Amino acid sequence: MKTKAVFYHAGCPVCVAAEQNVAAALDRSRFDVEIVHLGQSKSRVAEAEKAGVKSVPALVLDGQPYHINFGAGIEVLR
């Protein structure tokens, strides 16, 4: 069974670099990876907040948020 991984970002340079380095490095045979651009999918900001995302870029693995670098606070994406 694959582990759910959701990579939330806002499209900023920090987020794009993290997507290229972190999300792309996940073993797709072990992880079901979804990339969510919160700048384009504003309706999913509440979902990210509920998952514990405080800033982007962030990776949520099996329900646990991991904040990679501070690109933008989640509050500016609402």
mmCIF file of the N, C-alpha and C atoms, coordinates in Angstrom:
data_MODEL
# 
_entry.id   MODEL 
# 
loop_
_atom_site.group_PDB 
_atom_site.id 
_atom_site.type_symbol 
_atom_site.label_atom_id 
_atom_site.label_alt_id 
_atom_site.label_comp_id 
_atom_site.label_asym_id 
_atom_site.label_entity_id 
_atom_site.label_seq_id 
_atom_site.pdbx_PDB_ins_code 
_atom_site.Cartn_x 
_atom_site.Cartn_y 
_atom_site.Cartn_z 
_atom_site.occupancy 
_atom_site.B_iso_or_equiv 
_atom_site.pdbx_formal_charge 
_atom_site.auth_seq_id 
_atom_site.auth_comp_id 
_atom_site.auth_asym_id 
_atom_site.auth_atom_id 
_atom_site.pdbx_PDB_model_num 
ATOM 1   N N  . MET A 1 1  ? 0.837   -1.181 0.000  1.00 0.00 ? 1  MET A N  1 
ATOM 2   C CA . MET A 1 1  ? 0.000   0.000  0.000  1.00 0.00 ? 1  MET A CA 1 
ATOM 3   C C  . MET A 1 1  ? 0.881   1.243  0.000  1.00 0.00 ? 1  MET A C  1 
ATOM 4   N N  . LYS A 1 2  ? 0.550   2.211  -0.850 1.00 0.00 ? 2  LYS A N  1 
ATOM 5   C CA . LYS A 1 2  ? 1.311   3.447  -0.945 1.00 0.00 ? 2  LYS A CA 1 
ATOM 6   C C  . LYS A 1 2  ? 0.907   4.438  0.143  1.00 0.00 ? 2  LYS A C  1 
ATOM 7   N N  . THR A 1 3  ? 1.883   5.232  0.560  1.00 0.00 ? 3  THR A N  1 
ATOM 8   C CA . THR A 1 3  ? 1.651   6.302  1.512  1.00 0.00 ? 3  THR A CA 1 
ATOM 9   C C  . THR A 1 3  ? 1.251   7.552  0.749  1.00 0.00 ? 3  THR A C  1 
ATOM 10  N N  . LYS A 1 4  ? 0.239   8.248  1.234  1.00 0.00 ? 4  LYS A N  1 
ATOM 11  C CA . LYS A 1 4  ? -0.229  9.491  0.611  1.00 0.00 ? 4  LYS A CA 1 
ATOM 12  C C  . LYS A 1 4  ? 0.768   10.600 0.914  1.00 0.00 ? 4  LYS A C  1 
ATOM 13  N N  . ALA A 1 5  ? 1.185   11.335 -0.101 1.00 0.00 ? 5  ALA A N  1 
ATOM 14  C CA . ALA A 1 5  ? 2.075   12.484 0.034  1.00 0.00 ? 5  ALA A CA 1 
ATOM 15  C C  . ALA A 1 5  ? 1.475   13.638 -0.747 1.00 0.00 ? 5  ALA A C  1 
ATOM 16  N N  . VAL A 1 6  ? 1.279   14.775 -0.056 1.00 0.00 ? 6  VAL A N  1 
ATOM 17  C CA . VAL A 1 6  ? 0.753   15.960 -0.720 1.00 0.00 ? 6  VAL A CA 1 
ATOM 18  C C  . VAL A 1 6  ? 1.776   17.076 -0.538 1.00 0.00 ? 6  VAL A C  1 
ATOM 19  N N  . PHE A 1 7  ? 2.240   17.623 -1.654 1.00 0.00 ? 7  PHE A N  1 
ATOM 20  C CA . PHE A 1 7  ? 3.187   18.730 -1.637 1.00 0.00 ? 7  PHE A CA 1 
ATOM 21  C C  . PHE A 1 7  ? 2.414   20.007 -1.941 1.00 0.00 ? 7  PHE A C  1 
ATOM 22  N N  . TYR A 1 8  ? 2.330   20.893 -0.930 1.00 0.00 ? 8  TYR A N  1 
ATOM 23  C CA . TYR A 1 8  ? 1.630   22.159 -1.083 1.00 0.00 ? 8  TYR A CA 1 
ATOM 24  C C  . TYR A 1 8  ? 2.641   23.260 -1.363 1.00 0.00 ? 8  TYR A C  1 
ATOM 25  N N  . HIS A 1 9  ? 2.344   24.111 -2.338 1.00 0.00 ? 9  HIS A N  1 
ATOM 26  C CA . HIS A 1 9  ? 3.219   25.238 -2.626 1.00 0.00 ? 9  HIS A CA 1 
ATOM 27  C C  . HIS A 1 9  ? 2.418   26.386 -3.220 1.00 0.00 ? 9  HIS A C  1 
ATOM 28  N N  . ALA A 1 10 ? 3.102   27.529 -3.406 1.00 0.00 ? 10 ALA A N  1 
ATOM 29  C CA . ALA A 1 10 ? 2.422   28.724 -3.913 1.00 0.00 ? 10 ALA A CA 1 
ATOM 30  C C  . ALA A 1 10 ? 3.020   29.229 -5.222 1.00 0.00 ? 10 ALA A C  1 
ATOM 31  N N  . GLY A 1 11 ? 3.952   28.488 -5.781 1.00 0.00 ? 11 GLY A N  1 
ATOM 32  C CA . GLY A 1 11 ? 4.529   28.869 -7.056 1.00 0.00 ? 11 GLY A CA 1 
ATOM 33  C C  . GLY A 1 11 ? 5.707   29.824 -6.975 1.00 0.00 ? 11 GLY A C  1 
ATOM 34  N N  . CYS A 1 12 ? 6.101   30.214 -5.778 1.00 0.00 ? 12 CYS A N  1 
ATOM 35  C CA . CYS A 1 12 ? 7.241   31.117 -5.618 1.00 0.00 ? 12 CYS A CA 1 
ATOM 36  C C  . CYS A 1 12 ? 8.544   30.367 -5.942 1.00 0.00 ? 12 CYS A C  1 
ATOM 37  N N  . PRO A 1 13 ? 9.653   31.072 -6.139 1.00 0.00 ? 13 PRO A N  1 
ATOM 38  C CA . PRO A 1 13 ? 10.908  30.402 -6.462 1.00 0.00 ? 13 PRO A CA 1 
ATOM 39  C C  . PRO A 1 13 ? 11.348  29.368 -5.419 1.00 0.00 ? 13 PRO A C  1 
ATOM 40  N N  . VAL A 1 14 ? 11.140  29.664 -4.142 1.00 0.00 ? 14 VAL A N  1 
ATOM 41  C CA . VAL A 1 14 ? 11.490  28.701 -3.084 1.00 0.00 ? 14 VAL A CA 1 
ATOM 42  C C  . VAL A 1 14 ? 10.649  27.435 -3.238 1.00 0.00 ? 14 VAL A C  1 
ATOM 43  N N  . CYS A 1 15 ? 9.362   27.622 -3.515 1.00 0.00 ? 15 CYS A N  1 
ATOM 44  C CA . CYS A 1 15 ? 8.455   26.480 -3.670 1.00 0.00 ? 15 CYS A CA 1 
ATOM 45  C C  . CYS A 1 15 ? 8.807   25.631 -4.892 1.00 0.00 ? 15 CYS A C  1 
ATOM 46  N N  . VAL A 1 16 ? 9.108   26.284 -5.994 1.00 0.00 ? 16 VAL A N  1 
ATOM 47  C CA . VAL A 1 16 ? 9.441   25.558 -7.217 1.00 0.00 ? 16 VAL A CA 1 
ATOM 48  C C  . VAL A 1 16 ? 10.720  24.750 -7.022 1.00 0.00 ? 16 VAL A C  1 
ATOM 49  N N  . ALA A 1 17 ? 11.716  25.345 -6.373 1.00 0.00 ? 17 ALA A N  1 
ATOM 50  C CA . ALA A 1 17 ? 12.962  24.624 -6.096 1.00 0.00 ? 17 ALA A CA 1 
ATOM 51  C C  . ALA A 1 17 ? 12.704  23.423 -5.197 1.00 0.00 ? 17 ALA A C  1 
ATOM 52  N N  . ALA A 1 18 ? 11.861  23.607 -4.178 1.00 0.00 ? 18 ALA A N  1 
ATOM 53  C CA . ALA A 1 18 ? 11.540  22.488 -3.275 1.00 0.00 ? 18 ALA A CA 1 
ATOM 54  C C  . ALA A 1 18 ? 10.795  21.392 -4.020 1.00 0.00 ? 18 ALA A C  1 
ATOM 55  N N  . GLU A 1 19 ? 9.887   21.776 -4.907 1.00 0.00 ? 19 GLU A N  1 
ATOM 56  C CA . GLU A 1 19 ? 9.166   20.763 -5.690 1.00 0.00 ? 19 GLU A CA 1 
ATOM 57  C C  . GLU A 1 19 ? 10.138  19.964 -6.543 1.00 0.00 ? 19 GLU A C  1 
ATOM 58  N N  . GLN A 1 20 ? 11.067  20.638 -7.180 1.00 0.00 ? 20 GLN A N  1 
ATOM 59  C CA . GLN A 1 20 ? 12.032  19.959 -8.042 1.00 0.00 ? 20 GLN A CA 1 
ATOM 60  C C  . GLN A 1 20 ? 12.971  19.058 -7.254 1.00 0.00 ? 20 GLN A C  1 
ATOM 61  N N  . ASN A 1 21 ? 13.302  19.448 -6.027 1.00 0.00 ? 21 ASN A N  1 
ATOM 62  C CA . ASN A 1 21 ? 14.264  18.682 -5.243 1.00 0.00 ? 21 ASN A CA 1 
ATOM 63  C C  . ASN A 1 21 ? 13.656  17.685 -4.273 1.00 0.00 ? 21 ASN A C  1 
ATOM 64  N N  . VAL A 1 22 ? 12.536  18.025 -3.684 1.00 0.00 ? 22 VAL A N  1 
ATOM 65  C CA . VAL A 1 22 ? 11.954  17.173 -2.642 1.00 0.00 ? 22 VAL A CA 1 
ATOM 66  C C  . VAL A 1 22 ? 10.841  16.287 -3.197 1.00 0.00 ? 22 VAL A C  1 
ATOM 67  N N  . ALA A 1 23 ? 9.808   16.895 -3.731 1.00 0.00 ? 23 ALA A N  1 
ATOM 68  C CA . ALA A 1 23 ? 8.665   16.109 -4.208 1.00 0.00 ? 23 ALA A CA 1 
ATOM 69  C C  . ALA A 1 23 ? 9.069   15.181 -5.345 1.00 0.00 ? 23 ALA A C  1 
ATOM 70  N N  . ALA A 1 24 ? 9.945   15.649 -6.219 1.00 0.00 ? 24 ALA A N  1 
ATOM 71  C CA . ALA A 1 24 ? 10.372  14.825 -7.348 1.00 0.00 ? 24 ALA A CA 1 
ATOM 72  C C  . ALA A 1 24 ? 11.242  13.649 -6.909 1.00 0.00 ? 24 ALA A C  1 
ATOM 73  N N  . ALA A 1 25 ? 11.860  13.771 -5.735 1.00 0.00 ? 25 ALA A N  1 
ATOM 74  C CA . ALA A 1 25 ? 12.745  12.715 -5.254 1.00 0.00 ? 25 ALA A CA 1 
ATOM 75  C C  . ALA A 1 25 ? 12.002  11.572 -4.559 1.00 0.00 ? 25 ALA A C  1 
ATOM 76  N N  . LEU A 1 26 ? 10.726  11.747 -4.283 1.00 0.00 ? 26 LEU A N  1 
ATOM 77  C CA . LEU A 1 26 ? 9.970   10.693 -3.612 1.00 0.00 ? 26 LEU A CA 1 
ATOM 78  C C  . LEU A 1 26 ? 9.812   9.479  -4.524 1.00 0.00 ? 26 LEU A C  1 
ATOM 79  N N  . ASP A 1 27 ? 9.993   8.332  -3.964 1.00 0.00 ? 27 ASP A N  1 
ATOM 80  C CA . ASP A 1 27 ? 9.862   7.067  -4.694 1.00 0.00 ? 27 ASP A CA 1 
ATOM 81  C C  . ASP A 1 27 ? 8.382   6.828  -4.998 1.00 0.00 ? 27 ASP A C  1 
ATOM 82  N N  . ARG A 1 28 ? 8.015   6.958  -6.257 1.00 0.00 ? 28 ARG A N  1 
ATOM 83  C CA . ARG A 1 28 ? 6.607   6.840  -6.661 1.00 0.00 ? 28 ARG A CA 1 
ATOM 84  C C  . ARG A 1 28 ? 6.062   5.424  -6.477 1.00 0.00 ? 28 ARG A C  1 
ATOM 85  N N  . SER A 1 29 ? 6.918   4.459  -6.272 1.00 0.00 ? 29 SER A N  1 
ATOM 86  C CA . SER A 1 29 ? 6.424   3.107  -5.990 1.00 0.00 ? 29 SER A CA 1 
ATOM 87  C C  . SER A 1 29 ? 5.994   2.982  -4.527 1.00 0.00 ? 29 SER A C  1 
ATOM 88  N N  . ARG A 1 30 ? 6.462   3.900  -3.682 1.00 0.00 ? 30 ARG A N  1 
ATOM 89  C CA . ARG A 1 30 ? 6.117   3.895  -2.258 1.00 0.00 ? 30 ARG A CA 1 
ATOM 90  C C  . ARG A 1 30 ? 5.119   4.984  -1.880 1.00 0.00 ? 30 ARG A C  1 
ATOM 91  N N  . PHE A 1 31 ? 5.096   6.073  -2.663 1.00 0.00 ? 31 PHE A N  1 
ATOM 92  C CA . PHE A 1 31 ? 4.271   7.224  -2.324 1.00 0.00 ? 31 PHE A CA 1 
ATOM 93  C C  . PHE A 1 31 ? 3.327   7.588  -3.458 1.00 0.00 ? 31 PHE A C  1 
ATOM 94  N N  . ASP A 1 32 ? 2.085   7.867  -3.088 1.00 0.00 ? 32 ASP A N  1 
ATOM 95  C CA . ASP A 1 32 ? 1.096   8.410  -4.010 1.00 0.00 ? 32 ASP A CA 1 
ATOM 96  C C  . ASP A 1 32 ? 1.204   9.927  -3.854 1.00 0.00 ? 32 ASP A C  1 
ATOM 97  N N  . VAL A 1 33 ? 1.892   10.591 -4.790 1.00 0.00 ? 33 VAL A N  1 
ATOM 98  C CA . VAL A 1 33 ? 2.236   12.011 -4.663 1.00 0.00 ? 33 VAL A CA 1 
ATOM 99  C C  . VAL A 1 33 ? 1.243   12.890 -5.412 1.00 0.00 ? 33 VAL A C  1 
ATOM 100 N N  . GLU A 1 34 ? 0.780   13.930 -4.718 1.00 0.00 ? 34 GLU A N  1 
ATOM 101 C CA . GLU A 1 34 ? -0.062  14.940 -5.332 1.00 0.00 ? 34 GLU A CA 1 
ATOM 102 C C  . GLU A 1 34 ? 0.600   16.300 -5.113 1.00 0.00 ? 34 GLU A C  1 
ATOM 103 N N  . ILE A 1 35 ? 0.708   17.093 -6.151 1.00 0.00 ? 35 ILE A N  1 
ATOM 104 C CA . ILE A 1 35 ? 1.258   18.441 -6.069 1.00 0.00 ? 35 ILE A CA 1 
ATOM 105 C C  . ILE A 1 35 ? 0.084   19.421 -6.104 1.00 0.00 ? 35 ILE A C  1 
ATOM 106 N N  . VAL A 1 36 ? 0.011   20.308 -5.103 1.00 0.00 ? 36 VAL A N  1 
ATOM 107 C CA . VAL A 1 36 ? -1.086  21.272 -5.016 1.00 0.00 ? 36 VAL A CA 1 
ATOM 108 C C  . VAL A 1 36 ? -0.511  22.689 -4.995 1.00 0.00 ? 36 VAL A C  1 
ATOM 109 N N  . HIS A 1 37 ? -0.806  23.449 -6.027 1.00 0.00 ? 37 HIS A N  1 
ATOM 110 C CA . HIS A 1 37 ? -0.395  24.850 -6.134 1.00 0.00 ? 37 HIS A CA 1 
ATOM 111 C C  . HIS A 1 37 ? -1.525  25.675 -5.504 1.00 0.00 ? 37 HIS A C  1 
ATOM 112 N N  . LEU A 1 38 ? -1.305  26.140 -4.281 1.00 0.00 ? 38 LEU A N  1 
ATOM 113 C CA . LEU A 1 38 ? -2.353  26.844 -3.549 1.00 0.00 ? 38 LEU A CA 1 
ATOM 114 C C  . LEU A 1 38 ? -2.664  28.218 -4.129 1.00 0.00 ? 38 LEU A C  1 
ATOM 115 N N  . GLY A 1 39 ? -1.760  28.788 -4.898 1.00 0.00 ? 39 GLY A N  1 
ATOM 116 C CA . GLY A 1 39 ? -2.041  30.047 -5.570 1.00 0.00 ? 39 GLY A CA 1 
ATOM 117 C C  . GLY A 1 39 ? -3.075  29.874 -6.662 1.00 0.00 ? 39 GLY A C  1 
ATOM 118 N N  . GLN A 1 40 ? -3.125  28.678 -7.246 1.00 0.00 ? 40 GLN A N  1 
ATOM 119 C CA . GLN A 1 40 ? -4.086  28.378 -8.303 1.00 0.00 ? 40 GLN A CA 1 
ATOM 120 C C  . GLN A 1 40 ? -5.306  27.625 -7.779 1.00 0.00 ? 40 GLN A C  1 
ATOM 121 N N  . SER A 1 41 ? -5.167  26.986 -6.630 1.00 0.00 ? 41 SER A N  1 
ATOM 122 C CA . SER A 1 41 ? -6.263  26.188 -6.045 1.00 0.00 ? 41 SER A CA 1 
ATOM 123 C C  . SER A 1 41 ? -6.601  26.724 -4.663 1.00 0.00 ? 41 SER A C  1 
ATOM 124 N N  . LYS A 1 42 ? -7.086  27.965 -4.626 1.00 0.00 ? 42 LYS A N  1 
ATOM 125 C CA . LYS A 1 42 ? -7.419  28.610 -3.345 1.00 0.00 ? 42 LYS A CA 1 
ATOM 126 C C  . LYS A 1 42 ? -8.410  27.798 -2.518 1.00 0.00 ? 42 LYS A C  1 
ATOM 127 N N  . SER A 1 43 ? -9.244  27.031 -3.173 1.00 0.00 ? 43 SER A N  1 
ATOM 128 C CA . SER A 1 43 ? -10.243 26.235 -2.465 1.00 0.00 ? 43 SER A CA 1 
ATOM 129 C C  . SER A 1 43 ? -9.606  25.152 -1.592 1.00 0.00 ? 43 SER A C  1 
ATOM 130 N N  . ARG A 1 44 ? -8.314  24.890 -1.777 1.00 0.00 ? 44 ARG A N  1 
ATOM 131 C CA . ARG A 1 44 ? -7.648  23.840 -1.006 1.00 0.00 ? 44 ARG A CA 1 
ATOM 132 C C  . ARG A 1 44 ? -6.805  24.378 0.148  1.00 0.00 ? 44 ARG A C  1 
ATOM 133 N N  . VAL A 1 45 ? -6.815  25.690 0.363  1.00 0.00 ? 45 VAL A N  1 
ATOM 134 C CA . VAL A 1 45 ? -6.058  26.283 1.468  1.00 0.00 ? 45 VAL A CA 1 
ATOM 135 C C  . VAL A 1 45 ? -6.554  25.745 2.803  1.00 0.00 ? 45 VAL A C  1 
ATOM 136 N N  . ALA A 1 46 ? -7.857  25.673 2.993  1.00 0.00 ? 46 ALA A N  1 
ATOM 137 C CA . ALA A 1 46 ? -8.422  25.168 4.251  1.00 0.00 ? 46 ALA A CA 1 
ATOM 138 C C  . ALA A 1 46 ? -7.987  23.720 4.491  1.00 0.00 ? 46 ALA A C  1 
ATOM 139 N N  . GLU A 1 47 ? -7.938  22.928 3.442  1.00 0.00 ? 47 GLU A N  1 
ATOM 140 C CA . GLU A 1 47 ? -7.470  21.538 3.544  1.00 0.00 ? 47 GLU A CA 1 
ATOM 141 C C  . GLU A 1 47 ? -6.021  21.498 4.037  1.00 0.00 ? 47 GLU A C  1 
ATOM 142 N N  . ALA A 1 48 ? -5.176  22.373 3.476  1.00 0.00 ? 48 ALA A N  1 
ATOM 143 C CA . ALA A 1 48 ? -3.771  22.437 3.885  1.00 0.00 ? 48 ALA A CA 1 
ATOM 144 C C  . ALA A 1 48 ? -3.658  22.845 5.350  1.00 0.00 ? 48 ALA A C  1 
ATOM 145 N N  . GLU A 1 49 ? -4.436  23.849 5.744  1.00 0.00 ? 49 GLU A N  1 
ATOM 146 C CA . GLU A 1 49 ? -4.428  24.294 7.150  1.00 0.00 ? 49 GLU A CA 1 
ATOM 147 C C  . GLU A 1 49 ? -4.862  23.160 8.079  1.00 0.00 ? 49 GLU A C  1 
ATOM 148 N N  . LYS A 1 50 ? -5.899  22.445 7.695  1.00 0.00 ? 50 LYS A N  1 
ATOM 149 C CA . LYS A 1 50 ? -6.386  21.332 8.510  1.00 0.00 ? 50 LYS A CA 1 
ATOM 150 C C  . LYS A 1 50 ? -5.320  20.242 8.653  1.00 0.00 ? 50 LYS A C  1 
ATOM 151 N N  . ALA A 1 51 ? -4.485  20.094 7.624  1.00 0.00 ? 51 ALA A N  1 
ATOM 152 C CA . ALA A 1 51 ? -3.405  19.100 7.662  1.00 0.00 ? 51 ALA A CA 1 
ATOM 153 C C  . ALA A 1 51 ? -2.217  19.577 8.491  1.00 0.00 ? 51 ALA A C  1 
ATOM 154 N N  . GLY A 1 52 ? -2.271  20.836 8.964  1.00 0.00 ? 52 GLY A N  1 
ATOM 155 C CA . GLY A 1 52 ? -1.205  21.355 9.813  1.00 0.00 ? 52 GLY A CA 1 
ATOM 156 C C  . GLY A 1 52 ? -0.179  22.205 9.089  1.00 0.00 ? 52 GLY A C  1 
ATOM 157 N N  . VAL A 1 53 ? -0.436  22.542 7.836  1.00 0.00 ? 53 VAL A N  1 
ATOM 158 C CA . VAL A 1 53 ? 0.491   23.365 7.066  1.00 0.00 ? 53 VAL A CA 1 
ATOM 159 C C  . VAL A 1 53 ? 0.424   24.806 7.579  1.00 0.00 ? 53 VAL A C  1 
ATOM 160 N N  . LYS A 1 54 ? 1.567   25.341 7.966  1.00 0.00 ? 54 LYS A N  1 
ATOM 161 C CA . LYS A 1 54 ? 1.674   26.718 8.477  1.00 0.00 ? 54 LYS A CA 1 
ATOM 162 C C  . LYS A 1 54 ? 2.312   27.640 7.447  1.00 0.00 ? 54 LYS A C  1 
ATOM 163 N N  . SER A 1 55 ? 3.143   27.074 6.579  1.00 0.00 ? 55 SER A N  1 
ATOM 164 C CA . SER A 1 55 ? 3.797   27.837 5.523  1.00 0.00 ? 55 SER A CA 1 
ATOM 165 C C  . SER A 1 55 ? 4.100   26.891 4.373  1.00 0.00 ? 55 SER A C  1 
ATOM 166 N N  . VAL A 1 56 ? 4.320   27.492 3.212  1.00 0.00 ? 56 VAL A N  1 
ATOM 167 C CA . VAL A 1 56 ? 4.662   26.686 2.045  1.00 0.00 ? 56 VAL A CA 1 
ATOM 168 C C  . VAL A 1 56 ? 6.056   27.069 1.586  1.00 0.00 ? 56 VAL A C  1 
ATOM 169 N N  . PRO A 1 57 ? 6.782   26.143 1.018  1.00 0.00 ? 57 PRO A N  1 
ATOM 170 C CA . PRO A 1 57 ? 6.388   24.795 0.637  1.00 0.00 ? 57 PRO A CA 1 
ATOM 171 C C  . PRO A 1 57 ? 6.325   23.869 1.846  1.00 0.00 ? 57 PRO A C  1 
ATOM 172 N N  . ALA A 1 58 ? 5.429   22.909 1.759  1.00 0.00 ? 58 ALA A N  1 
ATOM 173 C CA . ALA A 1 58 ? 5.277   21.912 2.803  1.00 0.00 ? 58 ALA A CA 1 
ATOM 174 C C  . ALA A 1 58 ? 4.888   20.581 2.176  1.00 0.00 ? 58 ALA A C  1 
ATOM 175 N N  . LEU A 1 59 ? 5.350   19.533 2.782  1.00 0.00 ? 59 LEU A N  1 
ATOM 176 C CA . LEU A 1 59 ? 5.035   18.183 2.338  1.00 0.00 ? 59 LEU A CA 1 
ATOM 177 C C  . LEU A 1 59 ? 4.284   17.492 3.462  1.00 0.00 ? 59 LEU A C  1 
ATOM 178 N N  . VAL A 1 60 ? 3.126   16.954 3.153  1.00 0.00 ? 60 VAL A N  1 
ATOM 179 C CA . VAL A 1 60 ? 2.351   16.207 4.152  1.00 0.00 ? 60 VAL A CA 1 
ATOM 180 C C  . VAL A 1 60 ? 2.441   14.739 3.771  1.00 0.00 ? 60 VAL A C  1 
ATOM 181 N N  . LEU A 1 61 ? 3.081   13.971 4.637  1.00 0.00 ? 61 LEU A N  1 
ATOM 182 C CA . LEU A 1 61 ? 3.249   12.534 4.427  1.00 0.00 ? 61 LEU A CA 1 
ATOM 183 C C  . LEU A 1 61 ? 2.408   11.778 5.432  1.00 0.00 ? 61 LEU A C  1 
ATOM 184 N N  . ASP A 1 62 ? 1.470   11.024 4.934  1.00 0.00 ? 62 ASP A N  1 
ATOM 185 C CA . ASP A 1 62 ? 0.630   10.197 5.785  1.00 0.00 ? 62 ASP A CA 1 
ATOM 186 C C  . ASP A 1 62 ? 0.035   10.998 6.945  1.00 0.00 ? 62 ASP A C  1 
ATOM 187 N N  . GLY A 1 63 ? -0.402  12.241 6.624  1.00 0.00 ? 63 GLY A N  1 
ATOM 188 C CA . GLY A 1 63 ? -1.052  13.086 7.621  1.00 0.00 ? 63 GLY A CA 1 
ATOM 189 C C  . GLY A 1 63 ? -0.123  13.928 8.471  1.00 0.00 ? 63 GLY A C  1 
ATOM 190 N N  . GLN A 1 64 ? 1.185   13.830 8.301  1.00 0.00 ? 64 GLN A N  1 
ATOM 191 C CA . GLN A 1 64 ? 2.162   14.585 9.097  1.00 0.00 ? 64 GLN A CA 1 
ATOM 192 C C  . GLN A 1 64 ? 2.800   15.670 8.238  1.00 0.00 ? 64 GLN A C  1 
ATOM 193 N N  . PRO A 1 65 ? 2.652   16.970 8.622  1.00 0.00 ? 65 PRO A N  1 
ATOM 194 C CA . PRO A 1 65 ? 3.244   18.037 7.814  1.00 0.00 ? 65 PRO A CA 1 
ATOM 195 C C  . PRO A 1 65 ? 4.737   18.218 8.081  1.00 0.00 ? 65 PRO A C  1 
ATOM 196 N N  . TYR A 1 66 ? 5.473   18.467 7.016  1.00 0.00 ? 66 TYR A N  1 
ATOM 197 C CA . TYR A 1 66 ? 6.904   18.772 7.082  1.00 0.00 ? 66 TYR A CA 1 
ATOM 198 C C  . TYR A 1 66 ? 7.117   20.075 6.327  1.00 0.00 ? 66 TYR A C  1 
ATOM 199 N N  . HIS A 1 67 ? 7.552   21.090 7.045  1.00 0.00 ? 67 HIS A N  1 
ATOM 200 C CA . HIS A 1 67 ? 7.787   22.399 6.445  1.00 0.00 ? 67 HIS A CA 1 
ATOM 201 C C  . HIS A 1 67 ? 9.223   22.435 5.939  1.00 0.00 ? 67 HIS A C  1 
ATOM 202 N N  . ILE A 1 68 ? 9.357   22.635 4.640  1.00 0.00 ? 68 ILE A N  1 
ATOM 203 C CA . ILE A 1 68 ? 10.651  22.502 3.981  1.00 0.00 ? 68 ILE A CA 1 
ATOM 204 C C  . ILE A 1 68 ? 11.482  23.774 4.089  1.00 0.00 ? 68 ILE A C  1 
ATOM 205 N N  . ASN A 1 69 ? 10.881  24.901 3.830  1.00 0.00 ? 69 ASN A N  1 
ATOM 206 C CA . ASN A 1 69 ? 11.545  26.192 3.863  1.00 0.00 ? 69 ASN A CA 1 
ATOM 207 C C  . ASN A 1 69 ? 10.425  27.217 3.937  1.00 0.00 ? 69 ASN A C  1 
ATOM 208 N N  . PHE A 1 70 ? 10.728  28.394 4.410  1.00 0.00 ? 70 PHE A N  1 
ATOM 209 C CA . PHE A 1 70 ? 9.666   29.398 4.527  1.00 0.00 ? 70 PHE A CA 1 
ATOM 210 C C  . PHE A 1 70 ? 9.588   30.225 3.261  1.00 0.00 ? 70 PHE A C  1 
ATOM 211 N N  . GLY A 1 71 ? 8.590   29.940 2.429  1.00 0.00 ? 71 GLY A N  1 
ATOM 212 C CA . GLY A 1 71 ? 8.357   30.715 1.222  1.00 0.00 ? 71 GLY A CA 1 
ATOM 213 C C  . GLY A 1 71 ? 7.252   31.729 1.449  1.00 0.00 ? 71 GLY A C  1 
ATOM 214 N N  . ALA A 1 72 ? 6.158   31.294 2.061  1.00 0.00 ? 72 ALA A N  1 
ATOM 215 C CA . ALA A 1 72 ? 5.017   32.164 2.353  1.00 0.00 ? 72 ALA A CA 1 
ATOM 216 C C  . ALA A 1 72 ? 4.196   31.534 3.474  1.00 0.00 ? 72 ALA A C  1 
ATOM 217 N N  . GLY A 1 73 ? 3.700   32.378 4.362  1.00 0.00 ? 73 GLY A N  1 
ATOM 218 C CA . GLY A 1 73 ? 2.801   31.906 5.409  1.00 0.00 ? 73 GLY A CA 1 
ATOM 219 C C  . GLY A 1 73 ? 1.458   31.519 4.784  1.00 0.00 ? 73 GLY A C  1 
ATOM 220 N N  . ILE A 1 74 ? 0.835   30.521 5.343  1.00 0.00 ? 74 ILE A N  1 
ATOM 221 C CA . ILE A 1 74 ? -0.445  30.035 4.795  1.00 0.00 ? 74 ILE A CA 1 
ATOM 222 C C  . ILE A 1 74 ? -1.516  31.130 4.830  1.00 0.00 ? 74 ILE A C  1 
ATOM 223 N N  . GLU A 1 75 ? -1.407  32.055 5.776  1.00 0.00 ? 75 GLU A N  1 
ATOM 224 C CA . GLU A 1 75 ? -2.418  33.100 5.904  1.00 0.00 ? 75 GLU A CA 1 
ATOM 225 C C  . GLU A 1 75 ? -2.453  34.038 4.696  1.00 0.00 ? 75 GLU A C  1 
ATOM 226 N N  . VAL A 1 76 ? -1.352  34.200 3.986  1.00 0.00 ? 76 VAL A N  1 
ATOM 227 C CA . VAL A 1 76 ? -1.348  35.082 2.815  1.00 0.00 ? 76 VAL A CA 1 
ATOM 228 C C  . VAL A 1 76 ? -1.978  34.415 1.590  1.00 0.00 ? 76 VAL A C  1 
ATOM 229 N N  . LEU A 1 77 ? -2.241  33.128 1.677  1.00 0.00 ? 77 LEU A N  1 
ATOM 230 C CA . LEU A 1 77 ? -2.832  32.389 0.557  1.00 0.00 ? 77 LEU A CA 1 
ATOM 231 C C  . LEU A 1 77 ? -4.351  32.325 0.620  1.00 0.00 ? 77 LEU A C  1 
ATOM 232 N N  . ARG A 1 78 ? -4.922  32.707 1.736  1.00 0.00 ? 78 ARG A N  1 
ATOM 233 C CA . ARG A 1 78 ? -6.390  32.650 1.889  1.00 0.00 ? 78 ARG A CA 1 
ATOM 234 C C  . ARG A 1 78 ? -7.095  33.522 0.897  1.00 0.00 ? 78 ARG A C  1 
# 
